[in-house]
């Protein structure tokens, strides 16, 4: 995914690696009977499924993905994903996330990275797009167009992650093909 994202970034007049990334997670229902890695989690702990986390850049390009049981909180899933992703992205100076990722502050301080937590304006009810985090939601929507990702049908987190990476690569290739050189 890295090389394709670099090519798209260069076409947009940006550096090859981003200086800011955004992270968010999504809980999806499990669609499989029998042995699986799905657990109850998500909002209210009622969703039996998986948690998908994605790291994107300002252009909305997926840079890294992970899938695990829905049980862990967004912070722990995000911490594991960022621990493996940030060393490869060496130039990251800031992480932008929603309020669910406030617990990443200590990790960000240790690595010398600024953590920018975004929240909707006071008094708003329901989903409110927050600049620039709406790009993460858009990335999830684009990845969700892959029918295989409508639910988590996989029996292991590794196979679920592989399908999420296939969808992310498909999205990147589509962006690479459509945008002018």
Secondary structure as UniProt FT lines:
FT   HELIX           2..11
FT   TURN            12..13
FT   STRAND          20..30
FT   STRAND          39..41
FT   HELIX           43..45
FT   STRAND          47..56
FT   TURN            58..59
FT   STRAND          62..69
FT   HELIX           74..85
FT   HELIX           86..89
FT   TURN            90..91
FT   STRAND          94..98
FT   HELIX           99..104
FT   HELIX           105..111
FT   STRAND          114..118
FT   TURN            122..123
FT   TURN            131..133
FT   HELIX           134..144
FT   HELIX           147..149
FT   HELIX           157..178
//
